[in-house]
């Protein structure tokens, strides 16, 4: 069963959305960082990736103007957002605040 984007971001646990593009260099830098954060946090949070070229409506809905843009949701609310690359430790600490 596929979960919709809105169902995922309305979750009671934090959901980090990585808005990225396949052609974006910094987005490729974020990949191993996100894997690190996921392995560190386990089930405390979800991480999903949204390709802005394939999902322009989602990117537009959240005014994503640059990639990568990371947005942290919980129960449908935006808790935090940042564009650009962020270190794994810093990202994990931010997500932990809301877990």
N, C-alpha and C positions, 0 to 999 in steps of 0.2 A: 504494500500500500504506500503510495507516494504521499508525502506530507507537503502541503502547500507552503509557500514562503510566509504568508500571513499566519498560518498555524504555527510555524516554527518560531517566528519572532514574538508570538504571544505566549510562548512557553514561560513557566514559572522559574526556569533556570536561565542564566544568561546565555545569549546567542550572539556570537561575534560574526558579523558579516564582512567578508573581504570582497569589496568591489574591485575587480581587477580586469586587465586586458592581456591577451596572449602576447601582444607585441611590446608590452611594457617591461623594461629592464628592472626597475625597482620592485615590480610585482613578482618577478622571478626570485629576487632577493628575499621576499617575504615568505615564499613557500617553505623553506626549511625552518624558518622562525615559527610559522604557524604549526608545523608538525611538532616542534619542541614544546610549544605552549600546550598543544592538545595532549601530548604524552604526559606533561607535568600536571595538567588539571584533570585528566581522565573524564569522568562523567559529570564533573561539576559544571561544565559549560559545553555548549555545542559551537562548532566553527563551520560556517558554510561559505562557499566561494560563489560569487556571482560575476559572470563575464558581462561587462558593460556593453560589449558589441552585440552579444546575443540577447541581452535583456535591457534594452535602452529604457523601457518604461520604469523598471525598478530603479535604475540609476537616476532617472529624471525625478521620480517620486521623492527621492531623498537628496536631491540637489547635488549629486556627485559630479564634480567638475574635473577632478583630477584622480588618477589612479596611481598607486593603490589608495583607496579610502576604506578605513576600518570603522564600522559602526557597531556598538554594543547595544543590544536590545534586551529587555526583560519585560514580560507581560505587555508587549507591544510598544513600550516606551523607549525612546532613545536615551541611554544613560551616558554615553560617551562617544565621541567620534574624533578621528584624526586622519589626515591625509599624509602619505609618505611612509617610509620604513620606520619601524619602531623596534627596539631591542626586545628579545624574548622575555627577559626578566621583568622589564618594565610592563610589557603587555600582560603577562601572567599576574602581576601584582594588581593591575587595574581591574582585571576580570575578577580576581579573588575578592575585591572589595564588595562586589555585588552578588557573589555566589552564595 
